[in-house]
Amino acid sequence: MKMLTLSHVEKHFGEKQVLRDVSFSVPEHTVFGFVGQNGAGKTTAMKLILGLLPLNSGQITVNGSAVSYGNTDTNRFIGYLPDVPEFYSYMTPAEYLSFCGAITGMPKQEIKKRSHELLSLVGLENESHRIKGFSRGMKQRLGVAQALLNRPRLLICDEPTSALDPAGRKELLDILTAAKKQTTVLFSTHILSDVEHICDELAFLHDGRIVLQGTLKEVRKLRRASDVELEMEHARDAELLLSDFPFLRRQGQNLLFLEEGKALPEILGRIAEEKLPIRRVERMEPTLEDLFMEVIAK
């Protein structure tokens, strides 16, 4: 089942067109990477999904129901984590979740049970300090717990790792991976390594358009050839190969770079013929960053 679908979505602010014929769908119980540079239109798209902005054209559905501008009924299916979540700083994590549950009308016993589950999920089950003393990473983790409190069918995360240190990023990414057992995750980011780490499918947004989408495997296949690195034992042998194969590029004293694996059999044949000692031959798998830069340069 498709938990979220955008079909031919367009959005203008005056004469400025922010989204241009945007179409993609998010399967249930996946982590879907919504990828683009800062200013690409990701946050605008998410505000449209939440019914906070009116569409100029197109349609958005969540769990099979159409989104409408204003007090849209589809938001009962959605949990939302903004890039900078705000809290009542004088509360503890448990008090804050209890407060949020009471606002939405959850029964007291359900609030208690669900809060314990979620604080355990995000690693805050033993944290009794006030939120005002929390680090940015701890606040992001609490934000995930709050967004999942009402068991949403869709969790929307807007740049959740952009200001975190490496340890905080890893913690949050692990939490989102675990969360897809309970929900579907739309993960907006410009950090492509995060997408490779946790996303099942992705869509690249550039200049308001979807320029590439599919599963990680499908997207990687679009770059047909991989580059190759050759590390020689001696610098003089690297020099010999450079003279015979001028299309090689030197990246270090002993390190050579071969774009898209061109003429690799001939080079290896030359190495065998001359009996040149070699430390390493490595095919470099294309990264999402390589592919994205290729796509936006076209």
N, C-alpha and C positions, 0 to 999 in steps of 0.2 A: 504494500500500500504506500502511496505517496503522501507523506505527512504535510508537506508544504509544496505548493506549486505557484510559480510566477509565470504568467502568460502574456507576452507582448507588452510588458509594463513600460510606461513612459512617464517621466516627471520633469516638469519645467518650474523654474523660479523666475518669473518674468520672461526675459528673452533668453535666459541661460537654460539649456537643456542638460539635466544632470544624469538622467537614465534614458537610454535609447533602445527600445524594443528588447527589453531584458526578459529572457525566458529560461527557467531551469526548474527542476523538481528535486525534492529531498526525500529519499526512501525512509521508511520507518526503521528506527533503531540503528541508525548510522550516525557517524560524525561527519558532517558535510562542511568542507572548507570553502568559505566565501572570501576569495583572495583578491587583493588589489592594493595599489599604492595609496598613501594618504591622499584624500580628496577624490578618490575614484568614484565615490557614490555609495559605498557600502552602508554607512550609517543612514543615509536617506532611504535606501531600500528597506532597512530594518524598521524604520519609523513607519513606512508604508505597510509593512507586514503587521505592525502593531495597531494600525488604524489611526496613527497620530498625524498623518498627512493625507490629503486627498490625492488620488491618482488623476493624471491627465488622460490616460487611456490604458487599456489592458485589464487584467483581472488577477487577483491573488486569492488562493484558497488555503485554509489551514484545516487539516483533518476532514477534508471534503466540503467544508463550509466557506462561503465567500466572505472575504474581509470587506467591511464598509467603514468609511471615515467616521470618526467620532467614537461613541460608546459601542464599539463592535463586540458582538457576542462571541467572536472567535478567541478573544483574549482569555477566556476561561480555559483554553487548551495550552496556554503559553506561559512559560517562566522566562524572565528577562534579567540578564546580568549586564549592566552598562560598563563602560571601560573604567569609570571611577565611581563605584558604588558608595552611597552615603548611608550612615547609620545614626541612631541616637547614641552618642558616645558614652553616656552615663550607664548604659545597660551592659549586662553580660551577654554572651552569645545565646545562652538558653533563654534569658529574659526577652531578647530581641525576637527570637523565633516564636516564643509564646505570644508576644504582642502581635506579630504579623498573622499568626494563626487565628487569634481572636478577631482581628479586623475582617478576615475572610469568612468568619462563621464556623470554623472547624470545631468539633467537639473537644473538650479539654483533654480527655484521655488520648484522642488521636493526635493532638498537638504534642503531648508529652512523648508518646511513642515515636512519632515521626521526627521530632527534634532530636531524640537520642540517636535514631538511625542516621540522620544526616550529619550531625556533629561527629559521629564516628567515621562516616564516609570521608569527611573533609579534615579529619585529624584534630578536631577541637573539642572532643568529648570531655577532656579533663581541664579545659580552660575556663577558669572562673573569674578572671580579671575583667575589668571594664574595657569596652571596645576602644576607648580613647587611647589606650596604650598599645594597640595592635600595630603590627607592621603592615605594609602594603599587601604583602602576600597573604597574611592572615585575614585581612579584610576581603580580599578576593575570594578566599576559600569560604568565608562566612557568606559572601554574596551568592556563591553557588548553592549553599545550603538553603538560603532564603528563597532562591529562584525555584528550587525543587520541592519546596514545602508542600504545595498543593498537588503534587504528583502530575505535573504538566505533561502533555503529550509531546510538546516541542520546547526545547530550551535554547534561547537565543543568547549568544555571548558576543558582545561587541568589543573586539580588541582586548580580551581579558589578560593577555600576557605581556602587553607592550611595555609596561613599566616595571616588570619584575626582574629580579636577578636570576641567574641560571638555576639555582636551587628552587626558587619560588616558581619559576616557569615549569620545571619538571614536575613539581608537586601538583600544580594546577592541571597540567596536561594528563597526568595519571588519574586525577579525579574525574575529568571529563570523559576519559576512556571508560572508566568504571560506570559513569552515569548513563552511558548508552544502553545498558541493560534495562534501565528504567524508562528511558525517554529517547527522543531524537534530538540531536545537537546540531544547531547551525552555528558554526564557529567562524566569526569574521576576524581576519588578521592580514597583516602585511609581512609577517615573519614566516617565510616559506619553509624553514626547517621545522617549525611547529606543525605545519600541514603534513609534511612527510612523516612526522612522528605519530600522529593520531588519526588522520582523516581517511575515511573510506572512499569518498568521492569529493570532487572539488569543482568550482567554477572560477575562472579568472575574469575579473572585471577591470576593463581599461577604457578610459575616456567615456564612461557611461555605458559601454557595451560589454556583453559576454564574448570574450575572444577565444575561450578555450574551456571545455568542460568534459567530465567523464570520471571514471575510476582512476586511481593512481596508476594502475597498470596500463590502462588505455592511454593516458596522457603521456607517460614515459615512452610508449611505443612511437609517438609522433616524431620523436627525434631518432631517426633511423640508425645513425652510426654513433659509436662512442669513441672518445679520444683515448690515446694510449700514451703512457709514460714509460720510457726506457732509462734505467739507471745502470751506467757502465761501471766497471771496477776501476778503470783508469781514465783520466781526463784525455789522454792522447787517443784512446779508442773512440771517445765521443767526438773528437776532432776528425778522425778518419771517417766516421759515419756522416758527419756534417758535410764533408767534402764530396762524398759519394751521393748523398741524398740532401740537396740544399733546401728542400721543403721542410726538413726537420727544424724545430726551434729549440734553442738552448735555454734551459731554465735554471741551470746551476753548473758547477764545474763538471760534474759527471752526468747530469740529468738532461734528457732530451724529451721533447714533446712532439707527438705525432697527431695531427688533427684528423679526426674521423677515421683513424686506423689506415690511412692511405699507404699502400705498398708495404704493409707490414710483412707479408711473406718474403718479399725481396730483401727487406732489411734483415730479417732473421736469417735468411739464407746467407747474406754477406757476413753476418756475425759468426755463423757456423763455419763458413769457408775460411775466414781469417782466424778462427778459434779465439775470438775475443771474449775475455771473461765478463760476465754480465751479472749484476746484483739482482735486478728486478725488471720484469715486464708486467705492467698492470693496465688493464682496461678500466678507464674511468667512467663509471656510470653517470649519465647525465642527471643533473639535479633539477629540481623544479625552478630554481633561480635561473639556470642556464636556459631552460625552455621558455620561461616567462619573458626573459630579456629578448630572446629570438622573436617571440610572437609580437611584442609591443614595438619592436624595431621595424616590422614589416609595413 
